[in-house]
Amino acid sequence: MENGFFSVPKAVNEPVLTYLKNSPERKEVLETYKELYHSKVTIPLYIGSEKIITKKQANIAPPHDHQHTLGSYSLASESHVRDAIAAALSTRKAWENTSFEHRAAVFLKAADLIAGPYRARINAATMLAQSKNIFQAEIDAACEFADFLRFNVTFASDIYTQQPIQGSGVVNRLEYRPLEGFVYAVTPFNFTAIAGNLCAAPALMGNVVVWKPSDYQMFSAKIIMDIFEEAGVPTGVINLVSGDPKMISDIALAHPNFAGLHFTGSTEIFKHLWQQIGNNLSTYQNYPRIVGETGGKDFIFAHQSAAIPTLITAITRGGFEYQGQKCSAASRIYLPASIADEVIAGVIKNIKSFSIGTPEDMNNFITAVIHEKSFDKLVHFIEQAKLDEDVEVLVGGTYDKSKGYFVHPTLLKTNNPHYTTMETELFGPVVTVYVYDDKDWESTLGLVNTTSVYGLTGAVIAQDRMFIEAAANRLRHAAGNFYINDKPSGAVVGQQPFGGSRASGTNDKAGSALNLLRWVSPRLIKETLVPATDYRYPYMD
Ligand code: NAD
């Protein structure tokens, strides 16, 4: 116990490195990529202080080179899952009693390790096994992850300083306790930073965690665990179990000490987990916290006053960066007829200029989609579009999975604002355009608002200020992250807290104090200095 009210370092966003030709960072990341490509890793389960390599292993392959093996990861049995929960619970008291400055220090150290000695490794792993180009890996695995860890320390410190007022003769304190149990973190493939943050955010607030990463993010998950270990996160605070998601979740969610779910992934899985929690409610010691950030069908709405180069760039980057595999990726575009042809021509020109292939070749803007299931799903929608009368394929529409899961960026145009690709989350490089009559902009905003079940991100591109205000009002609940004259993706921690409502999630805004508040259970402590000694009140005399 150290005496003092300590302050924490002021968080600033990690600068994004450029990886220009001949830069030292480019050389280092490519060397690390090669080293990882040519070695084989065997990833254990992390249960308390044990690293367990199971007999049953699953293969890890780069999506852009699926016949190559990077190694394998361990598949947990039911008893491993129970052991992971037990390890977390046996660490709970000690971690809960660890003072904030020490909890903060390990995660600040993790951030510095990511930004420094582990930068090339975590970026190269994300390029290799999640098929991100170097820029997409850098903004995710290095910068966003370090930002989450650093900003969360600041937000936690701000939360702890929020205290009740004092009354006469009493002292009031609000203690921000961690939850009484363990937090179960279930994470998606598409962001290394989200995977790390979903464990680290509850742990920073004093919670213990059982983490089930995505099968398609295991390669960088191992590096996250290496970093946490080197940073000094005590064993048992974050326990990793990989394998059958249903089996692992069934056990975690049936445990009486399950205290919270920190989920990012698809809407369908989240709804299923929520339902399961509801069914198990009477077995829990506490009402669990449920935080889930899920799917999206994100829009760009252009007004006739839009600056055309801004709009073309927003559609190109917003729709196709990381092969459209961002929950925030633009996938339905509304263009006014007066500028539609010019905008479409500009987007087609950009798409035709994309180079596609392995992320190791830094000329490539587009690489593969994550797995065969995703490839097959995208092919299904593309082939259906070729048959349907109310939609045409403007560019793309080709694909090849012989070496990697490559889907050529595809632009569709429909005259049906409810065409399936205007409503369904595809999670790939397929963008659909709907052209409206300029004078119908108000009713088309109504369409934007009601077409999809989601409410994650959206953008309006316009110079007309009256329109911008009207759109912001009309689309108030259509997007949790609303962008004006920008693409709807690329949220930066601390600057644009991220999340959406409707079917897109609980909107607890990852990378903000709002999220951290879900991982505490405040205790109010009132101390009376000179307590009453007579039950009678003065009015009774
Ligand atoms: P996913 O739903 O397939 O998987 C997410 C996690 O759930 C994985 O760990 C997976 O193994 C697990 N899972 C799968 N089936 C399960 C089951 N039956 N029981 C318990 N767990 C199960 O999602 P994904 O393909 O990894 O990621 C893409 C999805 O995530 C998209 O829908 C995207 O919009 C969403 N996403 C949302 C955000 C956001 O902030 N809103 C961010 C990133 C991704």
Boltz pocket constraint, residues with backbone or C-beta under 6 A from the ligand:
constraints:
  - pocket:
      binder: B
      contacts: [[A, 186], [A, 187], [A, 188], [A, 189], [A, 190], [A, 191], [A, 194], [A, 212], [A, 213], [A, 214], [A, 215], [A, 243], [A, 245], [A, 246], [A, 249], [A, 264], [A, 265], [A, 266], [A, 267], [A, 269], [A, 273], [A, 293], [A, 294], [A, 295], [A, 296], [A, 326], [A, 327], [A, 328], [A, 425], [A, 427], [A, 456], [A, 498], [A, 499], [A, 500], [A, 504], [A, 505]]
      max_distance: 6.0
